Amino acid sequence: MNLKCKRTDLIEAVNIVEKAVPVKTTLPIMEGIYLEAKDDCFHLVGNNMDLGLECVIPAEVKEKGMVVVKANLFSVAVKKLPDFEEDVYLEVDDKEQIKIACGNAKFDFATASAEDFPLLPLVEDENCFEIKETYLKNMVRQTVYAISTKEDKPVLTGIYFDISDGTIHVVGCDGYRVAIRKEEIDTDKEIKFILPGKNAKELLSIIGDSEDSIQISLSKNNVKMSLKNCTFVSRIIDGEYLNYKSVADHKNNLVIEVETKKILNSIDRAAMIVSESAKSYVLLNIEDDNVFINCESVMGKVNDKFSVNMIGEPMQIAFNPRYLIDAFKNVDDETVKFSFSTPVTPTVISPVEGDRFTYIVLPVRMK
C-alpha cells in the first residue's frame, strides 16, 4: 500500500471511525482501524459489531493494499502530525510496517492482516428513504435524551423510527416521558426500526446541519445511513415499540403558553436543591396567569414566579425537574404550550403552532 492524502481529510476520517472501535474486546483485530487504498480513494473502517463506520477520502494511490493498524496508536499519531504541512504519505513496507510521513514527522507502526477484520455488514438499498441531514440531526437530538438506561426493556433503550404516509416520526421513551419529533418526507415506504441509543448519540456527533440528503436503508438486522463521505451501519433492536400515538390523547383542562427560556431558567434554579436519591420534586402552582415555582428539600428551599398566558382552571402539579429541563434544553421554539389534564395524568408540551414535536411527561404524586 502506498498513497498520499490530505492531513485534514485524514484527521476528520479518523475522528469518525474511531468512535466504532471497541474499548474492550476479546478479538484483538477489532482494536484496530482497517485501512485500504484503491481507486484513488483511502478507506478507513472501525467496527465493534454493534456499530460500524467507514469513511472514504480522496487520495493519490500509487499501490493498492489493505492492512489493520492499532487504533490508539494511529489516531494519536495522525492528530500529532505537524499542522503546517498538508500532505501525508502512508506506505506499507515488505515487513508489514506502516510508515506515516508528514513534513519531518515520521512514524512506523506494526500492522495486522486485514483478512480477519470484520467489514461492515451488507445492507441493500431497496428498503430505503431519504431525509435532509439537518432534519435527521434535530430529530435525533430532540428525542434521544428521553430513552431509558435500564436494560429490562431493551426497546426503550433506543429511539424508534416510524416512517409511513410520507411522514417520519422519531420517538424516545423511558416509561416516564415520551419525546416525539415529526417531519414530512418524500417517500411512500413504510419502514420501522429501533436504533440503539448509544449509536444514536454517536450519529449526532457525525452528522451536520446541511440541507444534503442522507439515504437510510434497512435490512433484517441492520440500518445503514449513507452520508457524503461516511457510511454508518448499526445493529437494530429487535422488539415491538409502544403505541406512542395514543399516549398524547387526553382532555385539556388547563393550557398555558410560556417562554421556553423563562421556564427553563426557573426550573433550573429550583433543581439546585433537588437530590435524585431523595426523590424531590418541583411544584408548579398555576393560577391568575402566573406560575409559582416551589421546591423544598433537606438542602433548602427555592421559590420563583413568572407570568404566562393561561386558559382553564388553576392547578397544582409536581414534576421531576430533570425531565422538564431535558425537554426545554432541546426545544428550539421561543415559546411552548403546556396542556394539563389533571395533577396525576400525563402533561403534554408542544409548539404553540403545529405539531413538529410533542413531549409527554408523567407528573409526580405529591406526598
C-alpha positions in Angstrom: 0.0 0.0 0.0 1.3 3.4 -1.0 -0.6 6.6 -1.1 -0.8 10.4 -0.4 -3.7 12.2 1.1 -4.6 15.5 2.9 -3.8 15.7 6.6 -7.2 17.5 7.4 -9.1 14.8 5.5 -7.3 12.0 7.3 -7.9 13.6 10.8 -11.6 14.0 10.1 -11.9 10.4 8.9 -10.0 9.0 11.9 -12.1 11.1 14.3 -15.2 9.4 12.9 -14.2 5.8 12.5 -12.5 5.5 15.9 -15.9 6.0 17.5 -16.7 2.4 16.4 -13.5 0.9 17.8 -14.3 -1.1 21.0 -12.6 -0.2 24.2 -12.5 -3.8 25.3 -12.8 -6.8 23.1 -11.8 -10.5 23.0 -10.8 -10.1 19.4 -7.5 -8.1 19.1 -8.1 -7.4 15.4 -11.1 -5.2 16.3 -8.9 -2.9 18.3 -7.7 -1.6 15.0 -8.7 0.6 12.1 -9.0 -1.1 8.7 -7.1 0.8 6.0 -7.5 0.2 2.3 -6.1 2.1 -0.7 -7.8 1.7 -4.1 -9.3 3.6 -7.0 -7.8 7.0 -5.9 -9.5 6.7 -2.5 -8.4 5.8 1.0 -11.0 3.8 3.0 -10.9 3.7 6.8 -13.2 1.4 8.8 -14.0 0.9 12.5 -16.3 -1.8 13.7 -17.4 -3.1 17.1 -20.1 -5.4 15.6 -22.8 -3.2 17.1 -21.8 -0.1 15.2 -19.6 0.2 12.1 -18.3 3.3 10.5 -16.5 3.8 7.2 -15.0 7.0 5.8 -13.7 7.4 2.3 -11.3 10.3 1.5 -9.6 11.3 -1.8 -6.0 10.0 -2.2 -3.3 9.6 -4.8 -2.9 5.8 -4.8 0.5 4.5 -6.1 -0.1 1.0 -4.8 -3.3 -0.7 -3.7 -3.4 -2.6 -0.4 -5.1 -3.1 2.9 -3.9 -3.5 6.5 -5.2 -3.1 10.0 -3.4 -0.7 12.4 -3.9 -0.3 16.2 -6.5 2.4 16.5 -5.0 4.1 19.6 -1.5 4.5 18.0 -2.8 5.5 14.6 -5.2 8.1 16.0 -2.7 9.8 18.2 -0.1 9.8 15.5 -2.4 11.3 12.9 -3.6 14.1 15.3 0.0 15.0 16.2 1.1 15.5 12.6 2.5 19.0 12.0 -0.3 21.4 11.2 1.8 23.5 8.9 2.1 20.5 6.4 -0.9 19.3 4.4 0.3 16.2 2.6 0.5 12.9 4.4 2.3 9.9 2.9 1.4 6.3 4.0 3.2 3.2 2.9 3.3 -0.4 4.0 6.8 -2.0 3.5 7.9 -5.6 3.0 7.9 -6.2 6.8 4.3 -5.2 7.0 5.2 -2.0 8.9 3.1 1.1 8.0 5.2 4.3 7.5 3.4 7.6 8.1 5.2 10.8 7.0 4.2 14.4 7.1 6.9 17.0 6.7 9.8 16.0 9.0 7.5 13.9 11.3 7.7 10.1 10.6 6.0 7.2 12.3 6.5 3.4 11.9 3.9 1.0 13.3 3.3 -2.7 13.1 0.2 -3.8 11.3 -2.1 -6.9 11.2 -3.6 -8.8 8.3 -6.8 -7.3 7.0 -8.2 -10.7 6.2 -9.6 -11.3 9.7 -11.1 -7.8 10.1 -15.0 -7.8 10.2 -16.1 -5.4 7.4 -19.4 -3.6 7.6 -22.5 -5.9 7.0 -24.1 -5.5 3.6 -27.3 -3.6 3.6 -29.1 -3.4 0.3 -30.6 -0.1 -0.9 -34.0 -1.5 -1.7 -35.8 -0.8 1.5 -34.8 2.9 1.9 -35.8 6.5 2.1 -34.0 9.9 2.1 -34.1 12.7 4.7 -32.3 16.0 5.0 -29.2 15.9 7.2 -30.4 18.8 9.3 -33.8 17.2 9.9 -32.2 13.9 11.0 -29.8 15.7 13.4 -32.6 17.7 15.0 -35.0 14.7 15.3 -32.3 12.5 17.0 -31.2 15.4 19.3 -34.7 16.1 20.4 -35.6 12.5 21.3 -32.5 10.6 22.3 -32.4 12.3 25.8 -35.7 10.6 26.7 -34.6 7.0 26.2 -34.3 4.5 29.1 -30.9 3.4 30.5 -32.4 0.3 32.0 -31.9 -3.0 30.2 -35.0 -4.7 31.4 -37.0 -3.2 28.5 -34.5 -3.2 25.6 -36.8 -1.5 23.1 -36.9 1.6 25.3 -33.0 1.9 25.2 -33.2 3.1 21.6 -35.0 5.7 19.5 -37.9 4.5 17.3 -38.1 5.5 13.7 -41.6 5.2 12.2 -42.0 6.1 8.5 -45.4 5.9 6.8 -47.7 8.1 4.7 -44.9 10.5 3.8 -44.2 11.3 7.4 -41.4 10.3 9.7 -41.8 10.1 13.5 -38.8 9.7 15.8 -39.6 8.7 19.3 -37.7 8.3 22.6 -39.3 7.0 25.8 -38.2 5.7 29.2 -41.6 4.9 30.7 -42.0 8.2 32.5 -41.7 10.6 29.5 -42.1 10.4 25.7 -40.4 12.7 23.2 -41.8 12.7 19.7 -40.4 14.6 16.6 -42.2 14.7 13.3 -41.3 15.8 9.7 -42.8 15.4 6.3 -40.5 13.5 3.8 -40.8 12.4 0.2 -41.5 8.7 0.4 -44.3 6.2 0.1 -42.4 3.5 2.0 -43.4 2.0 5.4 -40.3 1.5 7.5 -40.0 0.9 11.2 -36.9 0.3 13.3 -35.3 1.0 16.7 -31.8 2.5 16.7 -29.7 1.8 19.9 -29.4 4.9 22.0 -25.6 4.7 22.2 -25.3 4.5 18.5 -27.8 7.4 18.0 -25.6 9.6 20.2 -22.6 8.7 18.1 -24.6 9.6 15.0 -25.2 13.0 16.5 -21.5 13.6 16.7 -21.1 12.7 13.0 -23.9 14.4 11.1 -24.1 18.2 10.5 -26.7 20.8 9.7 -26.6 20.8 5.9 -29.5 20.5 3.6 -27.9 17.5 1.9 -29.9 14.3 1.8 -29.0 11.2 3.8 -30.1 7.8 2.5 -31.3 5.4 5.1 -31.5 1.7 4.2 -32.9 -1.1 6.3 -32.2 -4.9 6.4 -33.4 -7.5 8.8 -30.7 -6.8 11.4 -29.1 -3.5 10.5 -29.7 0.0 9.4 -27.3 1.9 7.1 -27.1 5.7 6.8 -25.1 7.0 3.8 -23.6 10.4 4.3 -21.4 12.4 2.0 -18.2 10.5 2.6 -19.2 8.3 5.5 -21.2 5.2 6.0 -22.9 4.5 9.3 -24.1 0.9 9.9 -25.8 0.0 13.2 -27.5 -3.1 14.7 -31.2 -2.5 15.2 -33.0 -3.5 18.4 -35.5 -6.4 17.9 -38.9 -6.0 19.5 -42.2 -4.1 19.3 -42.3 -0.5 20.3 -45.1 1.1 22.4 -48.1 2.7 20.8 -46.8 6.2 21.2 -49.6 7.9 19.2 -52.2 7.0 21.8 -50.2 8.5 24.7 -50.9 12.1 23.9 -54.7 11.7 23.6 -56.2 13.3 26.6 -58.6 16.1 27.6 -57.1 19.5 28.3 -58.5 21.2 31.4 -55.7 23.8 31.5 -53.5 25.2 28.8 -50.6 27.8 29.3 -48.2 29.4 26.9 -44.8 30.3 28.3 -41.4 31.5 27.1 -39.1 28.5 26.9 -36.0 30.3 28.3 -38.0 31.7 31.2 -39.4 28.4 32.4 -36.1 26.6 31.8 -34.2 29.1 33.9 -36.8 28.9 36.7 -36.9 25.1 36.8 -33.1 25.0 36.7 -32.8 27.3 39.7 -35.2 25.1 41.6 -33.3 22.0 40.7 -30.2 23.2 42.5 -31.6 21.7 45.8 -33.1 18.6 44.3 -31.5 15.3 45.1 -32.2 12.2 42.9 -31.7 9.9 45.8 -34.3 11.8 47.9 -36.8 11.8 45.0 -37.5 15.5 45.5 -39.8 17.3 43.0 -40.6 20.8 41.8 -44.1 22.1 42.4 -45.9 24.3 39.9 -48.9 26.3 41.2 -50.7 27.7 38.2 -53.3 30.5 38.7 -54.2 34.0 37.7 -51.9 34.0 34.6 -48.9 33.1 36.8 -46.8 30.1 37.6 -45.4 29.9 41.1 -42.4 27.5 41.4 -41.8 25.9 44.8 -39.1 23.4 45.7 -38.1 22.1 49.1 -35.5 19.5 50.2 -33.2 18.9 53.1 -30.8 21.3 51.4 -33.1 24.2 51.4 -36.0 26.0 49.7 -36.4 27.8 46.3 -39.4 29.9 45.3 -39.9 31.7 41.9 -42.7 33.2 39.9 -43.3 34.2 36.2 -46.3 35.2 34.1 -47.9 33.1 31.4 -51.0 33.1 29.1 -53.4 30.8 30.8 -56.7 29.2 29.7 -58.6 26.9 32.1 -58.8 26.2 35.8 -56.0 26.7 38.3 -53.9 23.6 39.1 -51.1 22.4 41.3 -48.8 19.8 39.7 -45.4 18.4 40.5 -42.6 17.1 38.3 -39.2 15.6 38.4 -37.3 18.8 37.4 -34.7 16.9 35.3 -37.4 15.7 32.9 -38.6 19.3 32.3 -35.0 20.7 32.0 -34.1 17.9 29.4 -37.1 18.9 27.3 -36.7 22.7 27.4 -32.9 22.4 26.6 -33.8 20.6 23.4 -36.7 22.8 22.3 -35.8 25.3 19.6 -39.1 27.3 19.8 -39.0 30.6 21.9 -42.5 29.8 23.3 -44.1 26.5 24.1 -47.5 25.3 25.1 -48.4 23.2 28.2 -51.6 21.1 28.1 -52.7 19.7 31.5 -55.5 17.3 32.2 -55.2 16.5 35.9 -52.4 16.7 38.5 -51.9 12.9 38.2 -52.1 12.3 34.4 -49.6 13.0 31.7 -48.8 16.6 30.7 -48.2 17.5 27.1 -45.6 20.1 26.0 -45.8 21.1 22.3 -45.3 24.1 19.9 -47.8 27.0 20.1 -48.5 26.3 16.5 -48.0 23.0 14.6 -47.0 19.5 15.8 -43.3 19.2 15.0 -42.6 18.0 18.5 -44.6 16.5 21.4 -43.2 15.9 24.8 -45.3 14.0 27.3 -44.2 13.7 30.9 -45.8 12.0 33.9 -46.2 14.2 37.0 -45.0 13.2 40.4 -47.6 12.3 43.0 -47.2 14.8 45.9 -46.8 13.5 49.4 
